[in-house]
Each structure stands twice: as structure tokens, then as C-alpha cells.
Amino acid sequence: MTAQLDITVNDHPAVTVVAVAGELDIATGGLLRGALRRLVSEGRVRLVVDASALWFCDSSGLEVLIDGLDDAVRSGGTLELTGVHGTLGVVLDATRLREAFRVDDASIESLAHR
């Protein structure tokens, strides 16, 4: 089986939603890291990562999310997570990094119009 991560970017009036589907690990992390850095460099610094279709995340994937958070904050923005479940939730809890991110279970539509 080939590791796969699908990334979809949707701009809303208040935020840019980055939906990830598949697995976020050492083999796929570069894809998300590149996408997040590109968005921040374009000035799209209010980011919401929708992890509702993410079925696997390891510590390498978590590092990508932390880097994205750091890049967004350095540029005056934010990176929030929504749809956290499964291994991402376990990794966030085990590392005690859940507090580092704003984790919101609100719908994408309500987040996008805040």
C-alpha cells in the first residue's frame, strides 16, 4: 500500500481551510509542510486544518503541524485544528500538545464565518 495524503485548500472570507485526508507521516509530511508554507508566504495566515478525514498521524505529522503553527503565528496569524480524532487525537494527548493548538469541533462553515 502506498502512503497517501490528499490536501484541499478552500478560501473563506475569514479563514483558509486546509482539509487533509489519508495519512500524515514522514512519507507525506513534506506535502502538507509545503502547502502550509506556501499559504503563509501568500499572506493567508488564518488557517484551519480540517483533520476529519485524516486516518493516521504520527510524530512526524505532528511536527509538520507545529511548524505550520509557528509559521502562521510568526506572520501574525493562527493555525487551528478541527475534526481531530483517532491517532491525531492520541498523539496530541500523549505529547501534551493539544493545548498548543486551538482545537475546535465547530463546523467548517461556522469557523469560516467567525
Secondary structure, DSSP 4 states (H G I P E B T S, - for coil): ----EEEEEEE-SS-EEEEEEEEESTTTHHHHHHHHHHHHHTT--EEEEEEEEEEEE-HHHHHHHHHHHHHHHHTT-EEEEES--HHHHHHHHHTT-GGGSEEE-S-HHHHHT-
